[in-house]
Amino acid sequence: MRRIKTTVLLLFFGLLLGHAGALLAAAPVPLGVWIEEGRIRVETATLSAVFDRALLVSLVRKSDNKELIRATSQNTQGVFLIYPGAEVVPFGNRSTDRFTPYRINARRAEFRIEGFDGDGVLSIAVDPLTNDLIVELGLSTSRPGVRSCRWLLTGIDPELELVAPFFQGIKLPLEDPLIQNTYWNWPHRWESPLAILQGARGGLWVHAEDTRFLYKSLQVGTSNSPRSLGFDTDAYGPIDNNLSAGGLAWRVNVYDGDWKVPAARYKAWLNDAFGLSKLKRPAWMNDIVFSVVWCPPDVAILDALARRIDPRLVLLHISRFAVFQGYGNFPDFTPSEKGRAFFKKALAMGFHIMPHFPALDIDPVHPAYNSIRDFQYRELENKKLVGWTRIGGEGPLPESHADRIRPPAGSSIMRMHAGLSLWRSILAENILKTVEDLGVDAAFLDVTMNTHNVANCLVENWTPTEGMARLEETIADLGNGLVIGGEGRNELTMQSQAFGQIHLFKSWQANIPGLERLKPVLLGEFLYGDWCRAFGYTKLSGGTPADDLRLTMQMEQGSVPTITVRSAQEIDEPNPAVKGMFDAALKLAASKKK
């Protein structure tokens, strides 16, 4: 009897233990960060990740157990110092380089990096609210001249293609010649610090949630590692004696669906971080369905346009309205009599019209130049002046003060640092006089996207990008307030601009080979279009295969139909491509009435 009872008890406890084991096997993996055999393992509700010697060697999407990143730390490096001339110095390719993991707490660990070429820390953390993996790199060295530090994401699944805010949005394989081994600096070329890797049913994304406006860049592939992305954190210029770089966190996560899923996440952050829902825009902004850029001040063009489309639906960008034509004597924008007559008629007819004002450019013959010449942009690495010479085509700028200020007007154009309050004041004074003279409520600011790291980065404690944000706010506040348009559209300029003049992919003045096979993705329109309408740039007159392609592609980027013309005849007797723009505009206008 006792033997039977014992057997029953053993069976009961065996079943109990087996049930407990099944429960343990089915239990979810705890979320957090662990150190295992010199590696750092990360678990969130959405992903599993493993870092070895500061390299992300595995990233798995938990929804389908898909491994999106697979790499080996043997002969592969994950962190680098970048020097001038695109010199890349890896950490981990020497036997003496050490990567020591430390667990800070349940949600954060670090690799302490001790190398032949310097030292640093790669911080790895999880955000329990978003399930993001957060990676932050900081490197230092005794060798001066550090431009940036790079965290490399490599071993990217072959299925994944890059969706990124280059020229308002592209989707291409990483190996595509249009983007392979290319460098994109924020915000000049990389319009938001967001990179999406899209597959058939989703993928992964990396972005920075940066309210400090730190300079950062994206390297797409390298000659040795085409399926990689390098995320750079740049040091402010001057970099000659700089010994370190870092201070920027990159967030990583996986997703199911298309690219709009991670784009919506970043757009929501933008809105919260910068209060975009509070931005004020004119009621007529969304009425615009057609645009003419670089429009000549010929009143016959106004009559021709009115015969085809309601002027109240048209945005005109006018550059040659001043006494000093082209780039002469900027920032003197005194209107000519012909310019005044054109604006008077256009406004009476109901057109929305933007006179053209360079935001950063000054002619050395202008009286104000001598007082601000010490605050011109200089290139980060070679220290050369930024701007252009118009005599005999664009060329280098003179370093001789005497040669630079020699007439005629417009022979040299210098680019000023927008952080300089005196420049903003001089520019604002001249713009205000002009818009009051012309009676307009709008202004177009040229080269607003041309803000980047420079040798003289900090002026009055403002970077060029921060300075541009202040400059646009200053111009928008002039008089009774101005509606601002600008060249380019990125996550910062769209906060002050109601309109952004967008460019075709690397095809500012002429089409690059392969442009025709690029299918734009409406990423820029998705991120910025609620606050900043897009319109076209240049060479939009149609009549040639190259110009016809430009007309089509600018609309595929999210632009309103935009044309360039030289005479009223091109409107009254349009070529097929230009007629297509009018037809598209009328169709768009009809859809808005429904």
C-alpha positions in Angstrom: 0.0 0.0 0.0 2.8 2.3 0.9 4.5 1.5 -2.4 1.4 2.5 -4.3 1.1 5.8 -2.4 4.7 6.6 -3.2 4.2 5.8 -6.9 1.1 8.1 -7.0 3.0 10.9 -5.3 5.9 10.6 -7.7 3.6 10.7 -10.6 1.8 13.7 -9.2 5.0 15.7 -8.6 6.3 14.6 -12.0 3.2 16.0 -13.7 3.5 19.2 -11.6 7.2 19.7 -12.5 6.5 19.0 -16.2 3.7 21.6 -16.2 6.0 24.1 -14.5 8.7 23.4 -17.1 6.2 24.0 -19.9 5.2 27.3 -18.3 8.8 28.4 -18.0 9.4 27.5 -21.6 6.4 29.5 -22.8 7.3 32.5 -20.6 8.3 35.6 -22.4 12.0 36.5 -22.5 12.7 39.3 -19.9 13.3 42.7 -21.4 16.6 44.4 -20.8 20.4 44.2 -21.4 22.7 41.4 -20.4 26.4 40.6 -20.7 27.1 37.1 -21.9 30.6 35.8 -22.7 32.0 39.3 -23.6 28.9 40.2 -25.7 26.0 42.5 -24.9 22.5 41.0 -25.5 19.5 43.2 -25.8 15.8 42.2 -25.6 12.8 44.4 -26.1 9.2 43.4 -26.9 9.9 43.9 -30.6 13.5 42.8 -31.2 16.5 40.8 -30.0 20.0 42.2 -30.6 23.6 41.0 -29.9 26.7 43.2 -29.9 30.2 41.8 -30.1 33.3 44.0 -29.9 30.9 47.1 -30.4 29.5 45.6 -33.6 25.8 44.8 -34.0 26.2 41.1 -35.1 22.5 40.2 -34.9 19.2 41.9 -35.0 16.0 39.8 -35.0 12.4 41.0 -35.5 10.3 39.1 -33.0 7.0 39.3 -34.9 8.3 36.7 -37.4 11.7 35.8 -36.0 13.3 37.3 -39.1 17.1 38.2 -38.7 17.5 41.6 -40.4 21.2 42.1 -39.4 23.7 39.3 -39.5 27.4 40.1 -39.2 30.6 38.7 -37.7 33.0 40.6 -35.5 36.0 38.7 -37.1 37.8 41.2 -39.4 34.7 43.6 -39.2 34.7 46.8 -37.3 31.7 48.7 -36.0 33.2 52.0 -34.8 35.5 54.5 -36.5 37.1 57.9 -36.2 36.8 60.1 -39.4 39.4 62.6 -40.3 39.6 65.1 -43.2 39.9 63.8 -46.7 37.5 61.0 -45.8 40.2 59.1 -43.8 38.5 56.3 -41.9 40.3 54.9 -38.8 38.7 51.7 -37.5 38.7 50.4 -33.9 39.2 46.7 -33.5 41.5 45.8 -36.3 44.5 45.5 -34.1 45.2 42.7 -31.6 45.8 45.2 -28.8 42.3 46.9 -29.2 40.0 45.9 -26.4 36.2 46.1 -26.0 35.3 45.5 -22.4 31.5 45.3 -21.6 30.0 46.8 -18.4 26.4 46.4 -17.3 25.3 49.7 -15.9 21.8 48.6 -14.9 19.0 46.3 -16.2 18.4 48.6 -19.2 21.9 49.8 -20.1 25.4 48.5 -20.8 28.6 49.8 -22.4 31.6 48.7 -24.3 34.6 50.5 -23.0 36.8 50.8 -26.0 40.6 51.0 -25.6 42.4 51.0 -28.9 45.7 51.8 -30.6 44.2 54.9 -32.3 42.1 56.2 -29.3 39.5 55.3 -26.7 35.8 55.6 -26.2 32.5 54.2 -25.2 29.6 52.6 -27.1 26.5 52.9 -24.9 23.7 50.4 -25.6 20.3 50.8 -23.9 16.6 50.0 -24.3 13.7 52.4 -24.0 10.9 50.5 -22.1 8.3 52.9 -23.4 9.0 52.5 -27.1 11.0 49.3 -27.2 13.7 51.1 -29.1 17.4 50.0 -29.0 19.5 53.2 -28.3 23.1 53.3 -29.4 25.4 56.2 -28.6 29.1 56.4 -29.5 31.8 58.7 -28.2 35.4 58.5 -29.2 38.6 60.4 -28.3 42.2 60.4 -29.3 45.5 62.2 -28.9 45.7 62.9 -32.7 44.2 66.2 -33.6 41.9 66.7 -36.6 38.9 64.5 -35.7 36.0 65.3 -38.0 33.5 62.8 -36.6 32.9 59.3 -35.1 31.0 56.6 -37.0 28.8 53.8 -35.8 28.5 51.3 -38.7 25.5 49.1 -39.2 26.6 46.3 -41.5 25.4 42.8 -42.5 22.1 44.2 -43.7 19.7 41.6 -45.1 19.9 41.5 -48.9 16.2 41.9 -49.2 16.1 45.3 -47.6 16.2 48.5 -49.6 17.0 52.0 -48.3 14.2 54.6 -47.9 15.7 57.9 -46.9 14.9 61.6 -47.1 17.4 62.5 -49.8 15.9 64.9 -52.2 12.5 64.5 -50.5 12.6 60.7 -50.6 14.2 57.8 -52.4 13.9 54.0 -52.3 16.9 52.1 -53.7 19.0 49.0 -53.1 22.1 49.8 -51.1 24.2 48.7 -54.0 22.6 51.0 -56.6 25.1 53.2 -58.3 23.0 56.3 -57.5 23.7 55.9 -53.8 26.4 53.3 -53.3 29.4 54.7 -51.4 27.8 58.2 -51.0 27.9 60.6 -48.1 24.9 62.7 -46.9 25.2 65.5 -44.4 22.3 66.8 -42.3 20.3 68.9 -43.0 21.7 70.0 -46.3 21.4 66.7 -48.1 20.0 64.3 -45.5 16.8 66.3 -44.8 15.9 64.4 -41.6 18.2 62.0 -39.6 16.1 59.0 -40.6 17.1 55.8 -42.5 14.5 53.1 -43.2 15.4 49.6 -44.5 12.3 48.2 -46.2 11.6 44.6 -47.1 8.6 42.8 -48.4 6.7 42.9 -45.1 8.6 45.5 -43.1 12.1 46.0 -41.9 14.1 48.2 -39.5 14.8 51.9 -39.0 17.4 54.1 -37.4 16.8 57.8 -36.4 18.0 60.4 -34.1 15.7 62.4 -31.9 17.9 65.5 -31.7 16.7 68.9 -30.5 20.3 70.2 -30.1 20.7 70.4 -33.9 24.0 68.5 -33.8 25.6 67.9 -37.1 25.4 64.4 -38.3 25.8 62.4 -41.6 24.9 59.2 -43.2 27.4 57.1 -45.2 25.6 54.7 -47.6 27.8 51.7 -48.1 31.6 51.6 -48.4 33.9 50.1 -51.0 34.5 47.1 -48.6 31.0 46.8 -47.2 28.3 47.8 -49.7 25.5 46.6 -47.5 26.1 49.0 -44.6 25.1 52.3 -43.2 27.5 54.6 -41.3 25.9 56.9 -38.8 28.3 59.8 -38.1 28.3 62.3 -35.3 30.3 65.4 -36.4 32.4 67.7 -34.3 31.9 71.5 -34.8 34.4 73.3 -36.9 37.2 74.3 -36.6 38.4 70.7 -36.3 42.2 71.3 -36.7 42.9 70.6 -33.0 39.8 68.6 -32.2 40.4 65.3 -30.4 36.9 63.8 -30.0 33.4 63.4 -31.4 30.1 62.0 -30.0 27.1 63.0 -28.0 24.3 61.8 -30.3 22.0 58.8 -29.6 20.7 56.7 -32.5 17.4 54.9 -32.0 16.8 51.5 -33.7 13.7 49.4 -34.0 12.0 47.0 -36.3 8.5 47.2 -37.9 5.9 45.4 -39.9 4.3 47.2 -42.9 5.6 49.8 -45.3 7.9 52.8 -44.8 5.1 55.0 -43.5 5.1 53.1 -40.2 8.5 54.3 -39.1 8.0 57.6 -40.9 4.8 58.2 -38.9 6.8 57.5 -35.7 9.4 60.1 -36.6 6.8 62.6 -37.7 5.0 62.3 -34.4 8.2 63.0 -32.6 8.9 66.1 -34.8 5.5 67.4 -34.0 5.9 66.9 -30.2 9.5 68.2 -30.1 8.9 71.4 -32.1 5.2 72.1 -31.5 4.4 71.8 -35.2 0.6 71.7 -34.6 0.8 75.3 -33.3 2.4 76.6 -36.5 0.4 79.3 -38.3 0.0 79.1 -42.1 -2.0 81.4 -44.5 -5.4 80.2 -45.4 -4.5 80.3 -49.1 -1.5 78.0 -48.8 -3.4 74.9 -49.6 -5.3 76.6 -52.4 -2.2 76.7 -54.6 -2.3 74.2 -57.4 0.2 75.8 -59.9 3.5 77.6 -59.8 5.8 79.6 -62.1 9.4 79.9 -60.9 12.1 82.4 -62.0 9.2 84.2 -63.8 10.3 87.2 -65.9 8.7 90.5 -64.9 6.6 90.6 -68.2 3.0 91.6 -67.6 2.0 89.7 -70.8 2.8 86.5 -68.9 0.2 87.4 -66.2 -2.5 87.8 -68.8 -1.6 84.5 -70.5 -1.7 82.7 -67.2 -5.1 84.2 -66.3 -6.5 82.8 -69.5 -5.6 79.3 -68.4 -6.1 79.2 -64.6 -7.5 81.3 -61.7 -4.7 83.6 -60.5 -5.7 83.0 -56.9 -4.5 79.4 -57.3 -1.1 80.4 -58.7 2.2 81.0 -56.8 4.7 83.2 -58.7 8.4 83.3 -57.8 10.1 86.4 -59.3 13.8 87.0 -59.3 14.7 89.8 -61.8 12.6 92.6 -60.4 15.3 94.8 -58.9 17.5 97.6 -60.3 20.5 95.4 -59.8 19.8 92.4 -61.9 21.0 88.8 -61.1 23.2 88.8 -58.1 24.4 92.4 -58.3 25.0 94.4 -55.2 23.0 92.1 -52.9 21.4 92.8 -50.4 20.2 95.9 -52.3 16.9 94.8 -53.7 15.5 98.2 -54.8 12.8 97.4 -57.3 13.0 98.7 -60.9 10.0 100.6 -62.4 9.3 97.5 -64.6 9.4 95.3 -61.5 7.0 97.6 -59.6 4.5 97.6 -62.5 4.7 93.8 -62.7 4.0 93.3 -59.0 1.2 95.9 -59.0 -0.6 94.1 -61.9 0.0 90.6 -60.4 -1.4 91.6 -57.0 -4.5 93.3 -58.6 -5.2 90.1 -60.5 -5.1 88.0 -57.4 -1.7 86.1 -57.9 0.3 85.1 -54.9 3.8 86.4 -55.6 7.1 86.0 -53.9 10.1 88.3 -54.6 13.4 86.5 -54.5 15.9 87.4 -51.7 19.2 85.4 -51.1 19.2 84.6 -47.4 23.0 84.3 -47.1 24.6 86.0 -50.0 26.3 89.4 -50.2 28.1 91.2 -52.9 31.5 92.5 -51.7 30.8 95.8 -53.4 27.9 96.4 -51.0 28.7 99.0 -48.3 27.8 96.6 -45.5 30.3 94.0 -46.6 33.4 95.4 -44.9 31.8 95.3 -41.4 30.8 91.7 -41.6 33.4 90.1 -43.9 35.1 88.2 -41.0 31.9 86.0 -40.7 31.7 84.4 -44.1 31.3 80.7 -44.5 34.6 78.8 -44.8 34.7 75.2 -45.8 35.2 72.8 -42.9 38.4 71.1 -44.2 40.2 73.3 -46.6 39.1 76.7 -45.1 38.2 78.1 -48.5 35.6 80.9 -48.7 32.1 79.7 -49.7 30.4 81.5 -52.6 31.0 81.9 -56.3 32.6 84.1 -58.9 30.5 85.0 -61.9 33.1 86.3 -64.3 33.9 83.6 -66.9 31.6 81.1 -65.2 31.5 80.0 -61.6 35.0 79.7 -60.1 37.0 80.1 -56.9 36.7 83.2 -54.7 39.6 85.6 -54.3 41.4 85.6 -51.0 42.7 89.1 -51.7 40.4 91.6 -50.0 41.3 94.2 -52.7 40.4 91.8 -55.5 37.2 90.7 -53.8 35.7 94.2 -53.6 36.7 95.2 -57.1 33.8 96.1 -59.4 31.7 95.2 -61.3 28.8 94.4 -59.0 28.0 90.7 -59.0 31.4 89.5 -60.0 31.8 87.7 -56.6 29.2 86.6 -54.2 30.0 85.7 -50.6 28.0 83.5 -48.3 27.5 84.9 -44.8 27.1 83.0 -41.5 23.4 83.3 -40.4 24.4 83.1 -36.8 25.7 86.7 -37.1 23.0 89.0 -35.7 24.4 92.0 -37.7 23.9 90.1 -41.0 20.3 89.2 -40.1 19.6 92.8 -39.2 21.1 94.1 -42.5 19.2 91.5 -44.6 15.9 92.2 -42.7 16.2 95.9 -43.2 16.6 95.6 -47.0 13.9 93.0 -47.4 11.4 95.0 -45.3 12.0 98.1 -47.5 11.4 96.1 -50.6 8.3 94.2 -49.6 6.7 97.5 -48.4 7.7 99.1 -51.7 6.1 96.3 -53.7 3.1 95.8 -51.4 3.6 92.0 -51.0 2.9 89.8 -48.0 5.4 87.0 -49.0 9.1 86.6 -49.6 11.2 83.8 -51.1 14.6 83.2 -49.4 17.2 81.6 -51.6 19.7 78.9 -50.4 17.9 78.3 -47.1 18.9 74.6 -47.3 22.6 75.5 -47.5 23.4 75.2 -43.8 26.1 72.7 -42.8 29.2 72.4 -40.6 31.9 74.9 -41.5 35.3 75.9 -40.2 33.9 78.8 -38.3 30.9 76.9 -37.1 29.9 78.9 -34.0 29.1 82.6 -34.4 27.5 84.2 -31.4 27.1 80.6 -30.1 24.9 79.7 -33.1 25.7 77.2 -35.8 24.8 77.9 -39.5 21.7 75.8 -39.1 20.5 77.4 -35.9 21.3 80.8 -37.4 19.1 80.0 -40.5 16.2 79.0 -38.2 16.6 82.4 -36.5 17.0 84.2 -39.9 13.7 82.7 -41.3 11.9 83.6 -38.1 13.2 87.2 -38.3 12.0 87.6 -41.9 8.7 86.0 -41.2 8.1 88.6 -38.5 8.8 91.6 -40.7 6.0 94.2 -40.9 2.6 92.6 -40.5 4.2 89.2 -41.1 5.4 87.6 -44.2 4.6 84.2 -45.8 8.0 82.6 -46.4 9.1 80.3 -49.2 12.6 78.9 -49.5 15.0 76.8 -51.5 14.9 73.2 -50.3 12.7 71.6 -47.7 14.0 69.9 -44.6 12.9 69.3 -41.0 14.1 72.7 -39.9 13.3 75.0 -42.8 9.8 73.7 -43.1 9.0 75.1 -39.6 9.2 78.7 -41.0 8.5 78.1 -44.6 5.0 77.7 -46.1 6.6 76.7 -49.4 9.8 74.8 -50.2 11.4 74.8 -53.7 12.6 71.2 -54.0 15.3 69.7 -56.2 15.5 66.6 -58.3 18.0 63.9 -57.2 21.5 65.3 -57.8 20.1 67.2 -60.8 20.1 70.8 -59.8 20.8 72.3 -63.2 21.1 69.2 -65.4 19.9 65.6 -65.2 22.3 63.0 -64.0 22.7 59.7 -65.8 20.1 57.2 -64.3 17.7 59.9 -63.1 15.0 58.4 -65.3 14.9 55.1 -63.4 14.6 56.7 -59.9 11.1 56.4 -58.5 10.8 59.0 -55.8 9.1 58.1 -52.5 6.9 60.7 -51.0 8.8 60.7 -47.7 9.4 64.4 -47.6 5.8 65.1 -48.5 4.7 62.7 -45.7 7.0 64.3 -43.1 6.8 68.0 -44.1 3.8 68.5 -46.4 1.3 69.5 -43.8 3.2 72.6 -43.0 5.3 73.3 -46.1 4.0 72.9 -49.7 6.5 71.8 -52.3 7.1 73.5 -55.7 9.6 73.0 -58.4 13.1 74.4 -59.0 14.4 75.0 -62.5 14.7 73.8 -66.1 10.9 73.1 -66.2 10.0 74.5 -69.6 9.5 71.1 -71.3 10.2 70.6 -75.0 13.2 68.3 -74.7 13.3 64.7 -73.2 15.4 66.0 -70.3 13.1 68.8 -69.4 10.0 66.7 -69.9 11.4 64.2 -67.4 12.0 67.0 -64.9 8.4 68.2 -65.2 7.2 64.7 -64.4 9.6 63.9 -61.6 9.1 67.1 -59.7 5.4 66.2 -59.3 6.3 62.6 -58.3 8.3 64.2 -55.4 5.1 65.9 -54.2 5.5 69.3 -55.9 2.5 71.3 -57.2 2.7 71.5 -61.0 5.5 74.0 -61.7 6.9 75.5 -64.9 9.6 77.9 -66.1 8.8 80.2 -69.0 10.5 83.1 -70.9 7.5 84.5 -72.6 3.7 84.6 -72.7 3.8 82.6 -76.0 5.0 79.5 -74.1 1.8 79.7 -72.0 -0.6 80.5 -74.9 1.0 77.8 -77.1 2.4 75.3 -74.6 4.3 72.3 -75.6 2.8 68.9 -74.5 4.7 68.7 -71.3 3.7 72.2 -70.1 0.1 71.6 -71.2 0.2 68.5 -69.0 1.2 70.7 -66.0 -1.8 73.0 -66.6 -4.1 70.0 -67.0 -2.8 68.5 -63.7 -3.3 71.8 -61.9 -6.9 72.1 -63.1 -7.6 68.6 -62.1 -6.1 69.3 -58.7 -8.2 72.4 -58.3 -11.3 70.5 -59.2 -10.5 67.9 -56.5 -10.2 70.6 -53.9 -13.7 71.8 -54.6 -15.2 68.4 -53.8 
